C-alpha cells in the first residue's frame, strides 16, 4: 500500500466518522504503517488463507 492510498483510506474513514482504522498485515510491513502513526497491537485473532 502506498502512502497516498493510505491517506485516501484515512480521509474516507473521517468522512464516514469512523473513530479508528484497523489494519491486518504481514510482519514485514508493520514498520511502514508505524511510520504513519499506526500502533502495532500484536497478532490478530484471525488468520487469512492460513497466514497468522
mmCIF file as gemmi writes it, N, C-alpha and C atoms, coordinates in Angstrom:
data_model
loop_
_atom_site.group_PDB
_atom_site.id
_atom_site.type_symbol
_atom_site.label_atom_id
_atom_site.label_alt_id
_atom_site.label_comp_id
_atom_site.label_asym_id
_atom_site.label_entity_id
_atom_site.label_seq_id
_atom_site.pdbx_PDB_ins_code
_atom_site.Cartn_x
_atom_site.Cartn_y
_atom_site.Cartn_z
_atom_site.occupancy
_atom_site.B_iso_or_equiv
_atom_site.pdbx_formal_charge
_atom_site.auth_seq_id
_atom_site.auth_asym_id
_atom_site.pdbx_PDB_model_num
ATOM 1 N N . UNK Axp A 1 ? 0.865 -1.178 0 1 0 ? 1 A 1
ATOM 2 C CA . UNK Axp A 1 ? 0 0 0 1 0 ? 1 A 1
ATOM 3 C C . UNK Axp A 1 ? 0.902 1.229 0 1 0 ? 1 A 1
ATOM 4 N N . UNK Axp A 2 ? 0.576 2.158 -0.837 1 0 ? 2 A 1
ATOM 5 C CA . UNK Axp A 2 ? 1.375 3.381 -0.887 1 0 ? 2 A 1
ATOM 6 C C . UNK Axp A 2 ? 0.872 4.383 0.144 1 0 ? 2 A 1
ATOM 7 N N . UNK Axp A 3 ? 1.716 5.364 0.444 1 0 ? 3 A 1
ATOM 8 C CA . UNK Axp A 3 ? 1.342 6.41 1.387 1 0 ? 3 A 1
ATOM 9 C C . UNK Axp A 3 ? 0.125 7.181 0.886 1 0 ? 3 A 1
ATOM 10 N N . UNK Axp A 4 ? 0.04 7.399 -0.412 1 0 ? 4 A 1
ATOM 11 C CA . UNK Axp A 4 ? -1.089 8.138 -0.994 1 0 ? 4 A 1
ATOM 12 C C . UNK Axp A 4 ? -2.396 7.359 -0.806 1 0 ? 4 A 1
ATOM 13 N N . UNK Axp A 5 ? -2.358 6.063 -1.026 1 0 ? 5 A 1
ATOM 14 C CA . UNK Axp A 5 ? -3.542 5.23 -0.841 1 0 ? 5 A 1
ATOM 15 C C . UNK Axp A 5 ? -3.949 5.19 0.627 1 0 ? 5 A 1
ATOM 16 N N . UNK Axp A 6 ? -2.985 5.097 1.506 1 0 ? 6 A 1
ATOM 17 C CA . UNK Axp A 6 ? -3.253 5.091 2.937 1 0 ? 6 A 1
ATOM 18 C C . UNK Axp A 6 ? -3.91 6.407 3.363 1 0 ? 6 A 1
ATOM 19 N N . UNK Axp A 7 ? -3.418 7.527 2.848 1 0 ? 7 A 1
ATOM 20 C CA . UNK Axp A 7 ? -4.007 8.834 3.159 1 0 ? 7 A 1
ATOM 21 C C . UNK Axp A 7 ? -5.456 8.893 2.675 1 0 ? 7 A 1
ATOM 22 N N . UNK Axp A 8 ? -5.722 8.333 1.499 1 0 ? 8 A 1
ATOM 23 C CA . UNK Axp A 8 ? -7.088 8.311 0.968 1 0 ? 8 A 1
ATOM 24 C C . UNK Axp A 8 ? -7.996 7.47 1.866 1 0 ? 8 A 1
ATOM 25 N N . UNK Axp A 9 ? -7.526 6.315 2.29 1 0 ? 9 A 1
ATOM 26 C CA . UNK Axp A 9 ? -8.284 5.455 3.202 1 0 ? 9 A 1
ATOM 27 C C . UNK Axp A 9 ? -8.629 6.21 4.48 1 0 ? 9 A 1
ATOM 28 N N . UNK Axp A 10 ? -7.66 6.917 5.037 1 0 ? 10 A 1
ATOM 29 C CA . UNK Axp A 10 ? -7.894 7.667 6.273 1 0 ? 10 A 1
ATOM 30 C C . UNK Axp A 10 ? -8.915 8.781 6.063 1 0 ? 10 A 1
ATOM 31 N N . UNK Axp A 11 ? -8.833 9.474 4.936 1 0 ? 11 A 1
ATOM 32 C CA . UNK Axp A 11 ? -9.784 10.542 4.63 1 0 ? 11 A 1
ATOM 33 C C . UNK Axp A 11 ? -11.206 9.989 4.487 1 0 ? 11 A 1
ATOM 34 N N . UNK Axp A 12 ? -11.331 8.874 3.812 1 0 ? 12 A 1
ATOM 35 C CA . UNK Axp A 12 ? -12.65 8.249 3.669 1 0 ? 12 A 1
ATOM 36 C C . UNK Axp A 12 ? -13.198 7.822 5.034 1 0 ? 12 A 1
ATOM 37 N N . UNK Axp A 13 ? -12.346 7.322 5.898 1 0 ? 13 A 1
ATOM 38 C CA . UNK Axp A 13 ? -12.777 6.94 7.243 1 0 ? 13 A 1
ATOM 39 C C . UNK Axp A 13 ? -13.281 8.166 8.008 1 0 ? 13 A 1
ATOM 40 N N . UNK Axp A 14 ? -12.573 9.289 7.888 1 0 ? 14 A 1
ATOM 41 C CA . UNK Axp A 14 ? -13.009 10.528 8.543 1 0 ? 14 A 1
ATOM 42 C C . UNK Axp A 14 ? -14.373 10.981 8.019 1 0 ? 14 A 1
ATOM 43 N N . UNK Axp A 15 ? -14.556 10.931 6.711 1 0 ? 15 A 1
ATOM 44 C CA . UNK Axp A 15 ? -15.833 11.341 6.111 1 0 ? 15 A 1
ATOM 45 C C . UNK Axp A 15 ? -16.989 10.516 6.657 1 0 ? 15 A 1
ATOM 46 N N . UNK Axp A 16 ? -16.707 9.275 6.973 1 0 ? 16 A 1
ATOM 47 C CA . UNK Axp A 16 ? -17.737 8.362 7.481 1 0 ? 16 A 1
ATOM 48 C C . UNK Axp A 16 ? -17.76 8.342 9.011 1 0 ? 16 A 1
ATOM 49 N N . UNK Axp A 17 ? -17.085 9.294 9.613 1 0 ? 17 A 1
ATOM 50 C CA . UNK Axp A 17 ? -16.99 9.477 11.069 1 0 ? 17 A 1
ATOM 51 C C . UNK Axp A 17 ? -16.545 8.21 11.805 1 0 ? 17 A 1
ATOM 52 N N . UNK Axp A 18 ? -15.629 7.498 11.201 1 0 ? 18 A 1
ATOM 53 C CA . UNK Axp A 18 ? -15.036 6.322 11.854 1 0 ? 18 A 1
ATOM 54 C C . UNK Axp A 18 ? -14.055 6.796 12.917 1 0 ? 18 A 1
ATOM 55 N N . UNK Axp A 19 ? -14.024 6.132 14.026 1 0 ? 19 A 1
ATOM 56 C CA . UNK Axp A 19 ? -13.114 6.504 15.102 1 0 ? 19 A 1
ATOM 57 C C . UNK Axp A 19 ? -11.744 5.872 14.948 1 0 ? 19 A 1
ATOM 58 N N . UNK Axp A 20 ? -11.695 4.721 14.29 1 0 ? 20 A 1
ATOM 59 C CA . UNK Axp A 20 ? -10.419 4.023 14.128 1 0 ? 20 A 1
ATOM 60 C C . UNK Axp A 20 ? -10.347 3.362 12.755 1 0 ? 20 A 1
ATOM 61 N N . UNK Axp A 21 ? -9.128 3.039 12.374 1 0 ? 21 A 1
ATOM 62 C CA . UNK Axp A 21 ? -8.871 2.214 11.196 1 0 ? 21 A 1
ATOM 63 C C . UNK Axp A 21 ? -8.045 1.04 11.691 1 0 ? 21 A 1
ATOM 64 N N . UNK Axp A 22 ? -8.502 -0.154 11.423 1 0 ? 22 A 1
ATOM 65 C CA . UNK Axp A 22 ? -7.777 -1.347 11.837 1 0 ? 22 A 1
ATOM 66 C C . UNK Axp A 22 ? -7.219 -2.038 10.604 1 0 ? 22 A 1
ATOM 67 N N . UNK Axp A 23 ? -5.932 -2.303 10.63 1 0 ? 23 A 1
ATOM 68 C CA . UNK Axp A 23 ? -5.27 -2.968 9.513 1 0 ? 23 A 1
ATOM 69 C C . UNK Axp A 23 ? -4.703 -4.304 9.985 1 0 ? 23 A 1
ATOM 70 N N . UNK Axp A 24 ? -4.796 -5.288 9.153 1 0 ? 24 A 1
ATOM 71 C CA . UNK Axp A 24 ? -4.153 -6.577 9.395 1 0 ? 24 A 1
ATOM 72 C C . UNK Axp A 24 ? -3.126 -6.756 8.287 1 0 ? 24 A 1
ATOM 73 N N . UNK Axp A 25 ? -1.877 -6.999 8.681 1 0 ? 25 A 1
ATOM 74 C CA . UNK Axp A 25 ? -0.822 -7.095 7.675 1 0 ? 25 A 1
ATOM 75 C C . UNK Axp A 25 ? 0.223 -8.112 8.103 1 0 ? 25 A 1
ATOM 76 N N . UNK Axp A 26 ? 1.085 -8.415 7.177 1 0 ? 26 A 1
ATOM 77 C CA . UNK Axp A 26 ? 2.198 -9.307 7.486 1 0 ? 26 A 1
ATOM 78 C C . UNK Axp A 26 ? 3.259 -8.548 8.28 1 0 ? 26 A 1
ATOM 79 N N . UNK Axp A 27 ? 4.024 -9.291 9.046 1 0 ? 27 A 1
ATOM 80 C CA . UNK Axp A 27 ? 5.023 -8.706 9.932 1 0 ? 27 A 1
ATOM 81 C C . UNK Axp A 27 ? 6.014 -7.797 9.203 1 0 ? 27 A 1
ATOM 82 N N . UNK Axp A 28 ? 6.374 -8.162 7.988 1 0 ? 28 A 1
ATOM 83 C CA . UNK Axp A 28 ? 7.403 -7.398 7.278 1 0 ? 28 A 1
ATOM 84 C C . UNK Axp A 28 ? 6.965 -5.995 6.848 1 0 ? 28 A 1
ATOM 85 N N . UNK Axp A 29 ? 5.684 -5.674 6.943 1 0 ? 29 A 1
ATOM 86 C CA . UNK Axp A 29 ? 5.245 -4.315 6.576 1 0 ? 29 A 1
ATOM 87 C C . UNK Axp A 29 ? 4.762 -3.49 7.769 1 0 ? 29 A 1
ATOM 88 N N . UNK Axp A 30 ? 4.89 -4.018 8.962 1 0 ? 30 A 1
ATOM 89 C CA . UNK Axp A 30 ? 4.462 -3.288 10.164 1 0 ? 30 A 1
ATOM 90 C C . UNK Axp A 30 ? 5.18 -1.95 10.26 1 0 ? 30 A 1
ATOM 91 N N . UNK Axp A 31 ? 6.463 -1.915 10.001 1 0 ? 31 A 1
ATOM 92 C CA . UNK Axp A 31 ? 7.226 -0.669 10.133 1 0 ? 31 A 1
ATOM 93 C C . UNK Axp A 31 ? 6.699 0.415 9.193 1 0 ? 31 A 1
ATOM 94 N N . UNK Axp A 32 ? 6.198 0.035 8.021 1 0 ? 32 A 1
ATOM 95 C CA . UNK Axp A 32 ? 5.611 1.008 7.097 1 0 ? 32 A 1
ATOM 96 C C . UNK Axp A 32 ? 4.438 1.717 7.761 1 0 ? 32 A 1
ATOM 97 N N . UNK Axp A 33 ? 3.534 0.955 8.343 1 0 ? 33 A 1
ATOM 98 C CA . UNK Axp A 33 ? 2.356 1.547 8.973 1 0 ? 33 A 1
ATOM 99 C C . UNK Axp A 33 ? 2.726 2.339 10.229 1 0 ? 33 A 1
ATOM 100 N N . UNK Axp A 34 ? 3.687 1.85 10.984 1 0 ? 34 A 1
ATOM 101 C CA . UNK Axp A 34 ? 4.136 2.58 12.178 1 0 ? 34 A 1
ATOM 102 C C . UNK Axp A 34 ? 4.701 3.946 11.791 1 0 ? 34 A 1
ATOM 103 N N . UNK Axp A 35 ? 5.343 4.031 10.643 1 0 ? 35 A 1
ATOM 104 C CA . UNK Axp A 35 ? 5.898 5.292 10.156 1 0 ? 35 A 1
ATOM 105 C C . UNK Axp A 35 ? 4.801 6.341 9.977 1 0 ? 35 A 1
ATOM 106 N N . UNK Axp A 36 ? 3.562 5.898 9.743 1 0 ? 36 A 1
ATOM 107 C CA . UNK Axp A 36 ? 2.434 6.799 9.547 1 0 ? 36 A 1
ATOM 108 C C . UNK Axp A 36 ? 1.544 6.895 10.781 1 0 ? 36 A 1
ATOM 109 N N . UNK Axp A 37 ? 2.078 6.48 11.92 1 0 ? 37 A 1
ATOM 110 C CA . UNK Axp A 37 ? 1.365 6.67 13.178 1 0 ? 37 A 1
ATOM 111 C C . UNK Axp A 37 ? 0.509 5.515 13.649 1 0 ? 37 A 1
ATOM 112 N N . UNK Axp A 38 ? 0.468 4.435 12.89 1 0 ? 38 A 1
ATOM 113 C CA . UNK Axp A 38 ? -0.307 3.281 13.326 1 0 ? 38 A 1
ATOM 114 C C . UNK Axp A 38 ? 0.428 2.56 14.447 1 0 ? 38 A 1
ATOM 115 N N . UNK Axp A 39 ? -0.325 1.935 15.328 1 0 ? 39 A 1
ATOM 116 C CA . UNK Axp A 39 ? 0.236 1.271 16.503 1 0 ? 39 A 1
ATOM 117 C C . UNK Axp A 39 ? 0.048 -0.234 16.354 1 0 ? 39 A 1
ATOM 118 N N . UNK Axp A 40 ? 1.129 -0.963 16.523 1 0 ? 40 A 1
ATOM 119 C CA . UNK Axp A 40 ? 1.081 -2.423 16.453 1 0 ? 40 A 1
ATOM 120 C C . UNK Axp A 40 ? 0.411 -2.945 17.714 1 0 ? 40 A 1
ATOM 121 N N . UNK Axp A 41 ? -0.734 -3.583 17.535 1 0 ? 41 A 1
ATOM 122 C CA . UNK Axp A 41 ? -1.497 -4.123 18.659 1 0 ? 41 A 1
ATOM 123 C C . UNK Axp A 41 ? -1.269 -5.618 18.837 1 0 ? 41 A 1
ATOM 124 N N . UNK Axp A 42 ? -0.275 -6.161 18.142 1 0 ? 42 A 1
ATOM 125 C CA . UNK Axp A 42 ? 0.047 -7.574 18.287 1 0 ? 42 A 1
ATOM 126 C C . UNK Axp A 42 ? -0.62 -8.43 17.228 1 0 ? 42 A 1
ATOM 127 N N . UNK Axp A 43 ? -0.582 -9.711 17.446 1 0 ? 43 A 1
ATOM 128 C CA . UNK Axp A 43 ? -1.105 -10.684 16.494 1 0 ? 43 A 1
ATOM 129 C C . UNK Axp A 43 ? -2.634 -10.703 16.565 1 0 ? 43 A 1
ATOM 130 N N . UNK Axp A 44 ? -3.269 -10.627 15.406 1 0 ? 44 A 1
ATOM 131 C CA . UNK Axp A 44 ? -4.738 -10.667 15.331 1 0 ? 44 A 1
ATOM 132 C C . UNK Axp A 44 ? -5.245 -12.059 15.692 1 0 ? 44 A 1
ATOM 133 N N . UNK Axp A 45 ? -6.473 -12.094 16.144 1 0 ? 45 A 1
ATOM 134 C CA . UNK Axp A 45 ? -7.102 -13.378 16.478 1 0 ? 45 A 1
ATOM 135 C C . UNK Axp A 45 ? -7.473 -14.162 15.222 1 0 ? 45 A 1
ATOM 136 N N . UNK Axp A 46 ? -7.501 -13.491 14.07 1 0 ? 46 A 1
ATOM 137 C CA . UNK Axp A 46 ? -7.916 -14.151 12.835 1 0 ? 46 A 1
ATOM 138 C C . UNK Axp A 46 ? -6.697 -14.527 11.976 1 0 ? 46 A 1
ATOM 139 N N . UNK Axp A 47 ? -6.938 -15.418 11.054 1 0 ? 47 A 1
ATOM 140 C CA . UNK Axp A 47 ? -5.911 -15.797 10.081 1 0 ? 47 A 1
ATOM 141 C C . UNK Axp A 47 ? -6.586 -15.813 8.721 1 0 ? 47 A 1
ATOM 142 N N . UNK Axp A 48 ? -5.911 -15.27 7.721 1 0 ? 48 A 1
ATOM 143 C CA . UNK Axp A 48 ? -6.432 -15.221 6.372 1 0 ? 48 A 1
ATOM 144 C C . UNK Axp A 48 ? -5.616 -16.144 5.49 1 0 ? 48 A 1
ATOM 145 N N . UNK Axp A 49 ? -6.294 -17.074 4.863 1 0 ? 49 A 1
ATOM 146 C CA . UNK Axp A 49 ? -5.637 -18.034 3.973 1 0 ? 49 A 1
ATOM 147 C C . UNK Axp A 49 ? -4.505 -18.772 4.676 1 0 ? 49 A 1
ATOM 148 N N . UNK Axp A 50 ? -4.691 -19.045 5.969 1 0 ? 50 A 1
ATOM 149 C CA . UNK Axp A 50 ? -3.703 -19.785 6.728 1 0 ? 50 A 1
ATOM 150 C C . UNK Axp A 50 ? -2.535 -18.984 7.232 1 0 ? 50 A 1
ATOM 151 N N . UNK Axp A 51 ? -2.55 -17.663 7.003 1 0 ? 51 A 1
ATOM 152 C CA . UNK Axp A 51 ? -1.454 -16.794 7.445 1 0 ? 51 A 1
ATOM 153 C C . UNK Axp A 51 ? -1.848 -16.14 8.75 1 0 ? 51 A 1
ATOM 154 N N . UNK Axp A 52 ? -0.961 -16.181 9.719 1 0 ? 52 A 1
ATOM 155 C CA . UNK Axp A 52 ? -1.223 -15.546 11.019 1 0 ? 52 A 1
ATOM 156 C C . UNK Axp A 52 ? -0.681 -14.143 10.992 1 0 ? 52 A 1
